[in-house]
Amino acid sequence: MFGSDFMTIVDEDGQEYELEVLTSTEVDGCTYLAVIPAGCEENEIPEISILKSEEDENGEPLLCAIEDEQELQRVYDIIMDELYPEEEE
């Protein structure tokens, strides 16, 4: 509503990445984020990544890649429908 949301994540090697959050959605009680690298050029087509929000052993939020291909495809389809709804005729 007021512009893009940005976040910085750090991988296991200490490398920082700034991401733009396109949308978040909840599926079966789990939260998923669709993100792209921040600062993409206007004419560049960014790769959309979908991350799953989980909690670590201390209850802290942790973003993870989705390992299960069926889960990934299901969530991808839901997110794409939210981002690019078909126009009704």
Summary of the structure (lengths in Angstrom):
residues: 89
radius of gyration: 14.2
end to end distance: 26.1
largest distance: 49.7
contacts: 176
relative contact order: 0.17
helix: 17%
strand: 43%
